[in-house]
Amino acid sequence: MNCLVQDDIERQELEEALSTARRDDPVVVGMDDAKMLADYGASLC
């Protein structure tokens, strides 16, 4: 299991982590900063 814990994760670093997801080895991303989500172009419902 890998864990990225930092305030300034780069887009490429996140994309690399997400690209490793497999049906039998999923990736979970938890963020507690709505501004960071907005900066990555995610929309909040």
GIVENDA-V553404 format. One record per residue. RES is the residue in one small letter. PSI is psi in whole degrees, -180 to 180 (999 if undefined). Layout:
[[RES & PSI] [RES & PSI]]
This chain:
[[m & 133] [n & 151] [c & 123] [l & 114] [v & 102] [q & 162] [d & -19] [d & 52] [i & 134] [e & 152] [r & -45] [q & -39] [e & -42] [l & -44] [e & -40] [e & -42] [a & -42] [l & -30] [s & -13] [t & -6] [a & 135] [r & 159] [r & -41] [d & 1] [d & 71] [p & 166] [v & 135] [v & 131] [v & 125] [g & 129] [m & 142] [d & 20] [d & 102] [a & -33] [k & -41] [m & -41] [l & -42] [a & -39] [d & -29] [y & 5] [g & 13] [a & 144] [s & 143] [l & 132] [c & 999]]
